[in-house]
Structure formats: structure tokens, C-alpha cells
Amino acid sequence: MAIEWSNLLVLVQSESMVALSSMTNASLDKSPNGQLVREIKNYMLQREFKPVKILKSQNKVSHCLANYARMARSTACWLQRPPPFIRNIVLADCKPVTMK
């Protein structure tokens, strides 16, 4: 969706260094997630991506949304503003990123 809605740099944030390095590694990933890694690499050819390592404590929004999706059985997408139940978590989760 980021590629469709914006022409800007795409930040890929993860608490997993293994996940981030697999996206930037040129070798073929034969893990169970290899197909997902290949799909991400194909998107990375279309736009500039910047992998950013974050701490688990900075990833509360994704955990909250995953729990919401599981409990509500929903795959909703909110554009421009977060849903009310995570608005404060989004503000607390934001991590400044330098664009060097």
C-alpha cells in the first residue's frame, strides 16, 4: 500500500535483525518465509526502502493491531489516521528516523 499511496521512501521497521538482513541480503532465502522475502525484495526494486531496527518496546502498535485482527477477525485498513483504540499507542511508538 505504501508504494501505491506515496512516492516517498518506504521505511521497513522490524524488531528482528534476521528479518531486516534477509531483505537486504542478495542470497536466495530457502527458509519457510523465503517466498515472502522474495516478494518484499521485488517491491524494493520499485521504490527506495530503508530497513530500520526497532526495539520490541517500540513495536506496540503492530502487536495491538495483530491482536485486534485476531479478536475481531478483521483485516481493516485505516488511511491517514489511526483507529481510536491505538491513537495514543501510535504517538508513543513513533521513532525518529534520520534520512541519511
MARKE-128395 format. One line per 4 residues: number of its first residue (from 1); their letters; for each residue z, y, x of N, C-alpha, C, O, CB. Coordinates in steps of 0.001 Angstrom, whole numbers, plus 500000, padded with zeros to 6 digits. Glycine has a CB too. Example, Ala and Ser with C-alpha at 12.3 -4.5 7.8 and 13.67 -1.06 7.14 Angstrom:
// residues 2
1> as> 507800 494310 513190 507800 495500 512300 507800 496700 513200 508465 496681 514236 509046 495527 511308  507080 497750 512850 507140 498940 513670 507870 500030 512900 508039 501138 513409 505725 499402 514084
This chain:
// residues 100
1> maie> 500000 498807 500817 500000 500000 500000 500000 501256 500860 499394 502262 500490 501196 499999 499071  500674 501205 502004 500721 502384 502871 499318 502757 503330 498999 503939 503449 501633 502131 504089  498490 501772 503584 497118 502037 504027 496310 502680 502903 495488 503561 503156 496436 500732 504496  496536 502249 501674 495800 502787 500539 496255 504184 500132 495442 504974 499651 495934 501862 499373
5> wsnl> 497525 504506 500313 498084 505754 499793 498183 506870 500815 498485 508008 500455 499431 505496 499236  497932 506568 502095 498116 507596 503111 497204 507337 504302 496812 506201 504571 499581 507653 503563  496879 508408 505005 496113 508291 506245 497007 508418 507468 496516 508447 508597 495020 509349 506291  498298 508494 507255 499246 508704 508339 499580 507404 509066 499256 506310 508605 500514 509336 507803
9> lvlv> 500224 507552 510194 500754 506444 510962 501667 505600 510073 502411 506143 509256 501514 506954 512207  501616 504280 510228 502462 503379 509452 503586 502873 510351 503332 502248 511381 501634 502189 508865  504818 503143 509960 505980 502637 510690 506368 501289 510109 506555 501156 508899 507175 503636 510620  506487 500295 510971 506932 498973 510546 508326 498783 511118 508491 498593 512323 505944 497831 511019
13> qses> 509324 498835 510252 510710 498717 510686 511210 497308 510411 510974 496743 509343 511603 499761 509977  511905 496755 511397 512484 495428 511237 513729 495306 512086 513842 495929 513142 511471 494337 511609  514660 494501 511616 515843 494214 512414 515577 493038 513342 516432 492692 514158 517050 493924 511511  514404 492417 513231 514051 491250 514043 513103 491634 515179 511954 492007 514946 513409 490165 513166
17> mval> 513598 491537 516390 512751 491805 517559 511644 490758 517665 510547 491067 518132 513598 491823 518855  511914 489533 517240 510915 488466 517259 509751 488826 516341 508589 488651 516708 511544 487118 516833  510066 489330 515141 509013 489717 514191 508177 490862 514747 506949 490831 514663 509626 490122 512836  508826 491867 515312 508097 493015 515863 507222 492610 517035 506076 493049 517134 509070 494103 516299
21> ssmt> 507753 491774 517928 506960 491381 519094 505798 490482 518703 504757 490507 519360 507839 490675 520118  505953 489679 517639 504845 488821 517207 503678 489645 516667 502528 489213 516741 505324 487835 516138  503966 490828 516126 502901 491692 515623 502108 492345 516755 500923 492636 516599 503485 492765 514720  502756 492570 517878 502083 493256 518983 501611 492297 520075 500901 492703 520995 503011 494288 519586
25> nasl> 501998 491039 519976 501594 490031 520952 500171 489571 520637 499841 489312 519480 502580 488823 520948  499329 489469 521670 497925 489094 521463 497738 487602 521237 496675 487188 520774 497098 489525 522649  498733 486787 521546 498572 485338 521416 498572 484911 519948 499057 485626 519072 499689 484608 522176  498017 483731 519712 497934 483171 518366 499302 482618 517968 499894 481827 518703 496842 482060 518289
29> dksp> 499788 483026 516833 501096 482584 516343 500910 481326 515504 500252 481359 514464 501796 483705 515512  501491 480216 515958 501363 478943 515243 502631 478579 514486 502816 477430 514086 501014 477832 516215  503495 479555 514293 504740 479326 513560 504449 479222 512063 503328 479482 511626 505760 480464 513840  505459 478842 511280 505264 478801 509820 504855 480173 509242 504246 480235 508174 506557 478319 509137
33> ngql> 505185 481254 509936 504817 482592 509475 503541 483110 510136 503209 484288 510003 505952 483558 509740  502834 482250 510836 501638 482653 511579 500582 483327 510732 499969 484301 511169 501039 481471 512236  500356 482824 509520 499351 483431 508637 499742 484849 508260 498891 485737 508209 499166 482586 507370  501009 485064 507998 501499 486409 507673 501325 487339 508874 500929 488493 508709 502988 486360 507241
37> vrei> 501616 486849 510068 501441 487643 511290 499979 488018 511469 499672 489161 511805 501948 486868 512525  499067 487067 511249 497626 487360 511366 497190 488410 510341 496385 489286 510655 496796 486068 511180  497714 488326 509131 497382 489305 508094 497870 490696 508493 497149 491679 508319 497999 488892 506741  499077 490783 509022 499615 492068 509479 498765 492622 510614 498465 493816 510636 501083 491916 509935
41> knym> 498374 491767 511560 497533 492211 512687 496191 492742 512190 495656 493696 512755 497304 491050 513683  495643 492134 511136 494380 492641 510573 494570 494040 509988 493701 494898 510142 493846 491680 509485  495693 494273 509324 495985 495618 508817 496158 496606 509960 495782 497772 509844 497246 495602 507943  496718 496145 511044 496960 497030 512192 495652 497508 512825 495640 498517 513531 497811 496311 513245
45> lqre> 494561 496799 512581 493255 497232 513079 492715 498417 512278 491887 499182 512773 492259 496071 513029  493186 498564 511046 492692 499611 510154 493424 500944 510326 492892 501993 509964 492813 499155 508723  494626 500906 510869 495469 502094 510938 496392 501977 512125 496684 500878 512597 496274 502285 509639  496847 503109 512603 497817 503092 513694 499179 502674 513150 499686 503258 512193 497902 504481 514386
49> fkpv> 499752 501670 513767 501057 501156 513387 502033 501386 514527 501659 501313 515697 500980 499657 513022  503275 501661 514189 504317 501792 515199 505468 500874 514815 506146 501113 513816 504798 503274 515333  505697 499809 515612 506841 498953 515333 508134 499645 515753 508204 500225 516836 506695 497603 516054  509153 499588 514907 510429 500256 515179 511560 499264 514932 511705 498739 513828 510604 501534 514289
53> kilk> 512357 499013 515964 513521 498131 515839 514660 498915 515185 515002 500016 515617 513960 497566 517238  515232 498333 514149 516375 498957 513486 517541 497969 513470 517348 496768 513658 516006 499406 512035  518721 498469 513250 519898 497624 513149 520020 497060 511736 519508 497644 510780 521164 498411 513528  520691 495937 511613 520900 495350 510287 521599 496344 509361 521330 496378 508161 521726 494053 510395
57> sqnk> 522486 497140 509920 523203 498128 509111 522285 499233 508599 522657 499959 507677 524332 498738 509919  521092 499375 509180 520125 500384 508743 519084 499790 507795 518101 500451 507462 519429 501010 509955  519291 498570 507366 518292 497882 506562 518839 497534 505176 518422 496546 504571 517821 496617 507276  519759 498335 504684 520404 498053 503403 519446 498187 502223 519590 497480 501225 521581 498979 503207
61> vshc> 518472 499087 502331 517515 499281 501239 516726 498006 500983 516584 497585 499836 516558 500440 501556  516211 497387 502043 515415 496165 501850 516260 495052 501253 515788 494307 500394 514806 495701 503181  517507 494931 501700 518387 493897 501143 518679 494177 499663 518686 493252 498851 519712 493823 501947  518915 495418 499315 519188 495799 497928 517966 495522 497042 518101 494989 495941 519584 497293 497847
65> lany> 516777 495889 497528 515557 495656 496751 515253 494169 496611 514804 493722 495555 514372 496366 497401  515498 493398 497677 515274 491951 497603 516209 491323 496574 515793 490468 495791 515482 491295 498988  517464 491744 496577 518413 491231 495587 518015 491639 494178 518122 490844 493245 519823 491728 495893  517554 492883 494019 517104 493350 492707 515925 492494 492216 515900 492050 491068 516699 494851 492772
69> arma> 514960 492274 493102 513772 491489 492726 514163 490074 492306 513619 489523 491350 512769 491432 493897  515114 489500 493039 515562 488144 492723 516314 488094 491389 516074 487212 490564 516454 487610 493845  517217 489041 491192 518040 489025 489979 517249 489460 488739 517415 488880 487666 519255 489935 490162  516397 490469 488879 515637 490986 487735 514301 490267 487563 513590 490481 486581 515396 492482 487899
73> rsta> 513971 489413 488531 512663 488737 488532 511548 489757 488375 510677 489649 487511 512585 487681 487400  511615 490754 489254 510702 491883 489168 510004 492110 490502 510586 491892 491564 511450 493147 488737  508759 492548 490435 508027 492948 491634 507568 494395 491486 506454 494747 491871 506814 492009 491884  508430 495214 490930 508101 496617 490669 507852 497377 491965 508322 496988 493034 509223 497290 489879
77> cwlq> 507107 498460 491846 506830 499342 492977 507067 500773 492525 506542 501205 491500 505369 499152 493510  507862 501504 493297 508175 502886 492962 507482 503788 493969 507693 503654 495174 509715 503135 492950  506674 504687 493492 505949 505606 494373 506599 506983 494314 507001 507441 493245 504448 505693 493976  506699 507627 495445 507190 508992 495623 508703 509142 495553 509246 509983 496270 506580 509862 494603
81> rppp> 509402 508388 494743 510864 508487 494724 511454 507115 494425 510880 506326 493675 511343 509532 493672  512610 506846 495025 513227 505530 494834 513844 505404 493451 514130 506412 492804 514291 505280 495902  514050 504180 492996 514740 503990 491723 516182 504482 491847 516740 504486 492944 514702 502497 491289  516779 504888 490750 518130 505466 490793 519181 504571 491456 520104 505081 492091 518575 505782 489399
85> firn> 519056 503247 491319 520102 502378 491834 520135 502287 493361 521083 501732 493917 519933 501012 491260  519119 502819 494053 519166 502811 495523 518997 504197 496148 518901 504318 497369 518093 501895 496058  518962 505224 495329 518715 506578 495859 519676 506934 497003 519230 507406 498049 518848 507617 494732  520973 506718 496823 521949 507051 497870 521817 506153 499093 522042 506592 500221 523360 506949 497318
89> ivla> 521448 504883 498865 521268 503958 499996 520067 504388 500831 520107 504302 502059 521081 502496 499494  519000 504849 500183 517817 505318 500910 518194 506481 501831 517802 506504 502997 516700 505751 499920  518940 507426 501317 519350 508576 502126 520208 508152 503312 520070 508699 504406 520113 509580 501268  521089 507183 503100 521967 506713 504176 521222 505834 505173 521595 505774 506344 523147 505944 503595
93> dckp> 520167 505148 504718 519425 504198 505557 518409 504870 506469 517997 504281 507469 518720 503192 504687  517997 506087 506146 516930 506743 506898 517279 506845 508374 518380 507251 508744 516655 508131 506330  516323 506471 509203 516498 506524 510641 515456 507492 511210 514264 507317 510957 516368 505097 511282  515875 508503 511969 514880 509383 512564 514029 508636 513576 514535 507815 514341 515552 510580 513226
97> vtmk> 512732 508924 513575 511795 508255 514482 511004 509314 515222 510478 510244 514611 510841 507288 513710  510918 509177 516539 510098 510102 517316 508673 509559 517352 508468 508355 517505 510667 510292 518764  507707 510432 517213 506307 510032 517112 505577 510185 518445 504505 510790 518489 505606 510852 516038  506133 509653 519525 505501 509754 520844 504495 508663 521056 503869 508598 522113 506538 509706 521940
